[in-house]
Amino acid sequence: MNIIIPMAGMGKRMRPHTLTTAKPLLPVAGKPIVQRLVEDIIATSNERVEEIAFVINPAFGKDVELHLVSVAEKLGAKGKICYQEQPLGTAHAILCAGDTLNGNVFIAFADTLFKATFSIDTEKEAIVWTQKVEDPSAFGVVKLNALNEIEAFVEKPKDFVSDLAIIGVYYFKDGNNLKKELQRLIDNNIMLKGEYQLTDAMEHMLQNNLKFYTGQVEEWLDCGNKDATVYTNSRILEIKKDTEHLVATTAIITNSVIVPPCFIGEGVVITNSVIGPLVSLEKNVTVMDSRITNSIIQADSNVKNACIDNSMLGKHVTYMKKPAELSLGDFSTDL
């Protein structure tokens, strides 16, 4: 099986954190978002993953490319970098990894994580994962027939047709067939609001009798903005607390209390402080005389005399101030 991860968006809603770091590489509970996503996908498959294609913007740079290839290789797959130079939609992004569209293909957009215990049924022609939502009008949804097969894709329905929202995770048994359908959109200039949409390709496949099924995830976790990412961090900590080692042995903790679950990275120094619950301190963070809850503090940052909640601090941040709710980008100083 091959995996395609479209992730070329510049993450404008996550600024200032994405000014120096691609959004899918932002850390959640000690690992980049995209790494957690790929690990969760592989855990659902009984087949060996041969190749993982990351569709990125060329502006991300070589360091990001090397990091992504390393993520794939650590999971036993070949890492491949593909470029989407213009934001021309979901279908265009997937087609940028056209060489990977063969055989069984799993596609997941890199701004979402999920909690699920399913296994991929590779005998099905296509699967679209969903989650029930209270307000379907804000999402693309699927409509099911009496056999529990998808009979329609509906984008942001004004009237209720279904509460099963598409979360951006898909499986196709025949990647080559999907490739042909995506190319058909390009060749015939079939666009919606200036973009080529995957749902248009799937709708045409549905009309040509391809059977689509839905799989439901237990929890859908968004990483689209600061608050959503901090919340996702808290949920991943809760989910992984019994299966991952979250506190590094090299952390130095003096006269302090850690309220689990927390991620404490390599080289972290904590003095006279209370950390947690639901906090991630990335490598080489220093915290002194502070109280931190429900927050992400990225690598090489320094926090002193602070009370922080529901916050996200970038790399190389220095923060020493009164209690606050924060969103500080990399290399910030606030004294």
C-alpha positions as CSV (number, residue, x, y, z in Angstrom):
1,M,0.0,0.0,0.0
2,N,1.1,3.6,-0.7
3,I,0.2,6.7,1.4
4,I,-0.2,10.2,0.1
5,I,-0.1,13.2,2.5
6,P,-1.1,16.5,0.8
7,M,0.4,19.2,3.0
8,A,1.4,22.1,0.7
9,G,-0.7,24.8,2.5
10,M,1.2,27.6,4.2
11,G,-0.8,27.4,7.4
12,K,-1.8,31.0,7.6
13,R,-4.3,30.4,10.4
14,M,-1.5,29.1,12.5
15,R,0.7,32.2,12.2
16,P,3.0,33.2,13.8
17,H,4.0,29.5,14.4
18,T,4.1,28.7,10.7
19,L,6.4,31.6,9.7
20,T,9.4,29.4,10.4
21,T,7.9,25.9,10.7
22,A,5.6,24.1,8.2
23,K,2.3,23.4,10.0
24,P,2.5,19.6,9.7
25,L,5.8,19.7,11.5
26,L,4.5,21.5,14.5
27,P,4.7,19.2,17.6
28,V,1.8,17.5,19.3
29,A,2.7,15.5,22.4
30,G,6.3,15.3,21.4
31,K,6.0,14.4,17.7
32,P,5.3,16.4,14.5
33,I,1.6,16.3,13.5
34,V,2.4,14.6,10.2
35,Q,4.5,11.9,12.0
36,R,1.6,11.1,14.3
37,L,-0.8,11.0,11.3
38,V,1.4,8.6,9.4
39,E,1.9,6.3,12.4
40,D,-1.9,6.2,13.0
41,I,-2.5,5.3,9.4
42,I,0.1,2.5,9.4
43,A,-1.4,1.1,12.6
44,T,-4.8,0.6,10.8
45,S,-3.3,-1.4,7.9
46,N,-2.4,-5.1,7.7
47,E,-0.5,-4.5,4.5
48,R,3.1,-3.3,4.3
49,V,3.4,0.4,3.4
50,E,5.8,0.7,0.4
51,E,5.9,4.4,-0.2
52,I,4.8,7.6,1.6
53,A,4.5,10.7,-0.7
54,F,4.5,14.1,0.9
55,V,3.0,16.8,-1.3
56,I,4.6,20.1,-0.1
57,N,5.2,23.6,-1.2
58,P,8.8,24.1,-2.6
59,A,9.2,27.0,-0.1
60,F,9.3,24.6,2.8
61,G,13.0,24.0,2.1
62,K,15.4,21.1,2.1
63,D,15.5,20.6,5.9
64,V,11.7,19.9,5.9
65,E,12.1,17.5,3.0
66,L,14.9,15.6,4.8
67,H,12.8,15.4,7.9
68,L,9.8,14.0,6.1
69,V,11.9,11.4,4.3
70,S,13.3,10.4,7.7
71,V,9.8,10.0,9.1
72,A,8.9,7.6,6.3
73,E,12.1,5.6,6.6
74,K,11.8,5.2,10.3
75,L,8.4,3.6,9.6
76,G,9.9,1.2,7.1
77,A,8.7,2.9,3.9
78,K,10.3,4.9,1.1
79,G,9.8,8.7,1.6
80,K,9.1,10.7,-1.5
81,I,8.8,14.5,-1.9
82,C,6.3,15.9,-4.4
83,Y,5.7,19.6,-5.1
84,Q,2.5,21.6,-5.4
85,E,3.6,25.0,-6.5
86,Q,0.1,26.6,-6.7
87,P,-2.9,26.1,-4.4
88,L,-5.2,24.6,-7.0
89,G,-7.3,22.4,-4.8
90,T,-7.4,18.9,-3.2
91,A,-7.6,17.0,-6.5
92,H,-4.6,18.8,-7.9
93,A,-2.6,18.3,-4.7
94,I,-3.1,14.5,-4.9
95,L,-2.3,14.4,-8.6
96,C,1.0,16.0,-7.8
97,A,1.9,12.6,-6.4
98,G,0.7,10.9,-9.5
99,D,3.6,8.3,-9.6
100,T,2.4,7.1,-6.2
101,L,-1.2,6.6,-7.4
102,N,-1.0,2.9,-8.1
103,G,-2.4,-0.1,-6.3
104,N,-3.9,0.4,-2.9
105,V,-3.6,4.0,-1.8
106,F,-4.5,5.8,1.4
107,I,-4.8,9.6,1.4
108,A,-4.9,11.8,4.4
109,F,-4.6,15.6,4.6
110,A,-2.1,16.7,7.1
111,D,-4.1,19.1,9.2
112,T,-6.1,16.5,11.0
113,L,-5.5,13.6,13.5
114,F,-7.9,11.0,14.5
115,K,-8.6,8.4,17.1
116,A,-9.7,5.1,15.7
117,T,-9.5,1.4,16.2
118,F,-10.5,0.3,12.7
119,S,-8.6,-1.8,10.2
120,I,-8.6,-0.9,6.6
121,D,-10.7,-3.4,4.5
122,T,-8.5,-3.4,1.4
123,E,-11.1,-5.5,-0.5
124,K,-13.5,-2.5,-0.6
125,E,-13.2,-0.3,-3.7
126,A,-13.2,3.0,-1.8
127,I,-13.6,4.2,1.8
128,V,-14.3,7.7,3.0
129,W,-13.8,8.3,6.7
130,T,-16.3,10.4,8.5
131,Q,-17.4,11.6,12.0
132,K,-20.8,12.7,13.2
133,V,-21.1,16.4,13.7
134,E,-23.8,18.6,15.2
135,D,-23.8,21.2,12.4
136,P,-23.3,19.5,9.0
137,S,-23.8,22.7,7.1
138,A,-20.2,23.7,7.8
139,F,-18.8,20.5,6.2
140,G,-18.8,18.2,3.2
141,V,-20.9,15.2,4.1
142,V,-21.8,11.8,2.7
143,K,-25.4,10.4,2.2
144,L,-25.8,6.7,2.7
145,N,-28.3,4.3,1.1
146,A,-30.1,1.3,2.8
147,L,-27.0,-0.9,2.2
148,N,-24.8,1.6,4.1
149,E,-23.0,2.5,0.8
150,I,-22.4,6.2,-0.1
151,E,-24.9,7.4,-2.6
152,A,-24.0,11.1,-2.7
153,F,-21.3,13.6,-1.6
154,V,-22.9,16.9,-0.5
155,E,-20.8,20.0,0.1
156,K,-22.0,22.2,3.1
157,P,-25.7,21.3,2.8
158,K,-28.2,24.0,3.7
159,D,-30.9,21.4,4.4
160,F,-30.1,18.3,6.5
161,V,-29.1,15.3,4.4
162,S,-26.6,13.7,6.7
163,D,-24.5,14.4,9.8
164,L,-21.5,12.3,8.6
165,A,-18.8,14.9,7.9
166,I,-15.8,14.0,5.6
167,I,-12.6,14.3,7.7
168,G,-10.1,14.2,4.8
169,V,-9.0,10.6,5.1
170,Y,-9.6,8.2,2.1
171,Y,-8.7,4.7,0.8
172,F,-8.8,3.7,-2.8
173,K,-8.2,0.1,-4.0
174,D,-7.2,1.2,-7.5
175,G,-4.9,4.2,-7.4
176,N,-4.6,4.3,-11.1
177,N,-8.3,4.7,-11.6
178,L,-8.3,7.6,-9.2
179,K,-5.4,9.1,-11.1
180,K,-7.4,9.0,-14.3
181,E,-10.4,10.7,-12.6
182,L,-8.2,13.5,-11.2
183,Q,-6.6,14.0,-14.6
184,R,-10.1,14.2,-16.2
185,L,-10.8,17.2,-13.9
186,I,-7.6,19.0,-15.1
187,D,-8.1,18.1,-18.8
188,N,-11.7,19.4,-18.8
189,N,-11.0,22.3,-16.5
190,I,-13.7,21.2,-14.0
191,M,-13.2,23.5,-11.1
192,L,-15.1,24.9,-8.1
193,K,-14.2,28.4,-6.9
194,G,-10.9,28.2,-8.9
195,E,-9.8,24.8,-7.5
196,Y,-9.9,21.2,-8.6
197,Q,-11.8,19.2,-5.9
198,L,-11.4,15.6,-4.9
199,T,-15.2,15.4,-4.2
200,D,-15.9,16.1,-7.9
201,A,-13.7,13.2,-8.9
202,M,-15.4,10.9,-6.4
203,E,-18.9,12.0,-7.5
204,H,-18.0,11.0,-11.1
205,M,-16.6,7.7,-9.9
206,L,-19.8,7.1,-7.9
207,Q,-21.9,7.8,-11.0
208,N,-19.8,5.2,-12.9
209,N,-20.8,2.6,-10.2
210,L,-17.7,2.6,-8.1
211,K,-18.8,1.5,-4.6
212,F,-17.9,3.9,-1.8
213,Y,-18.2,3.0,1.8
214,T,-17.8,5.0,5.0
215,G,-15.7,4.4,8.0
216,Q,-16.2,6.3,11.2
217,V,-13.5,7.5,13.5
218,E,-14.0,7.7,17.3
219,E,-12.6,11.2,17.4
220,W,-11.5,13.8,14.8
221,L,-8.8,16.2,16.0
222,D,-8.2,19.4,14.1
223,C,-4.9,21.3,14.0
224,G,-6.1,24.3,12.1
225,N,-5.4,27.1,14.6
226,K,-3.7,27.7,17.9
227,D,-6.7,26.8,20.1
228,A,-7.5,23.6,18.1
229,T,-3.8,22.5,18.2
230,V,-3.6,23.0,22.0
231,Y,-6.8,21.0,22.4
232,T,-5.5,18.3,20.1
233,N,-2.2,18.2,22.1
234,S,-4.3,17.6,25.3
235,R,-6.3,14.8,23.7
236,I,-3.3,13.0,22.2
237,L,-1.6,13.1,25.7
238,E,-4.7,11.5,27.2
239,I,-4.9,8.9,24.4
240,K,-1.2,8.0,24.4
241,K,-0.5,8.2,28.2
242,D,-0.5,4.5,28.6
243,T,1.2,3.5,25.4
244,E,4.0,6.0,25.0
245,H,6.9,7.0,27.3
246,L,6.2,10.7,27.7
247,V,8.8,11.9,30.2
248,A,12.5,11.8,29.0
249,T,15.0,10.3,31.3
250,T,17.4,13.2,30.6
251,A,14.9,15.8,32.0
252,I,16.1,17.5,35.2
253,I,13.2,18.1,37.5
254,T,14.0,20.0,40.8
255,N,11.6,20.9,43.5
256,S,8.7,20.7,41.0
257,V,5.5,18.8,40.4
258,I,4.5,17.2,37.1
259,V,0.7,16.6,36.9
260,P,0.1,14.0,34.2
261,P,-0.4,13.5,31.4
262,C,2.5,15.6,30.2
263,F,5.2,15.3,27.6
264,I,8.6,16.3,28.9
265,G,11.3,16.2,26.2
266,E,15.0,15.5,26.2
267,G,17.1,18.0,28.0
268,V,14.2,19.8,29.7
269,V,15.1,21.6,32.9
270,I,12.2,22.4,35.4
271,T,12.9,24.2,38.7
272,N,10.4,25.3,41.4
273,S,7.5,24.8,39.1
274,V,4.2,23.0,38.6
275,I,3.7,21.5,35.1
276,G,0.5,20.0,33.9
277,P,-1.9,18.6,33.3
278,L,-1.9,18.5,29.5
279,V,1.4,20.2,28.8
280,S,4.1,19.4,26.2
281,L,7.6,20.8,26.8
282,E,9.8,20.0,23.8
283,K,13.6,19.4,24.0
284,N,15.8,21.8,25.9
285,V,13.0,23.9,27.3
286,T,13.8,25.6,30.6
287,V,11.1,26.4,33.1
288,M,11.7,28.2,36.4
289,D,9.3,29.5,39.1
290,S,6.3,28.9,36.9
291,R,2.9,27.3,36.6
292,I,2.0,25.9,33.2
293,T,-1.2,24.0,32.2
294,N,-2.8,22.9,28.9
295,S,0.0,24.3,26.7
296,I,2.7,23.5,24.2
297,I,6.2,25.0,24.7
298,Q,8.5,24.3,21.7
299,A,12.2,23.5,21.7
300,D,14.9,25.7,23.3
301,S,12.4,28.1,25.0
302,N,12.9,29.7,28.4
303,V,9.9,30.4,30.8
304,K,10.4,32.1,34.1
305,N,8.1,33.6,36.7
306,A,5.1,32.9,34.6
307,C,1.6,31.4,34.9
308,I,0.5,30.1,31.5
309,D,-2.6,28.3,30.3
310,N,-4.1,27.4,26.9
311,S,-1.0,28.7,25.2
312,M,1.5,27.8,22.5
313,L,5.0,29.1,22.4
314,G,7.3,28.6,19.5
315,K,11.0,27.7,19.4
316,H,13.7,29.8,21.1
317,V,11.1,31.9,23.0
318,T,11.9,33.8,26.2
319,Y,8.9,34.6,28.3
320,M,8.9,36.1,31.8
321,K,5.7,38.0,32.6
322,K,2.3,38.0,34.3
323,P,-0.4,35.3,33.8
324,A,-1.7,35.2,30.2
325,E,-3.1,33.2,27.4
326,L,-0.5,33.2,24.7
327,S,0.4,32.4,21.1
328,L,4.0,33.4,20.5
329,G,6.0,32.6,17.4
330,D,9.6,31.3,17.2
331,F,12.4,33.5,18.5
332,S,10.0,35.8,20.5
333,T,11.1,37.6,23.6
334,D,8.5,39.0,26.1
335,L,9.9,40.1,29.4
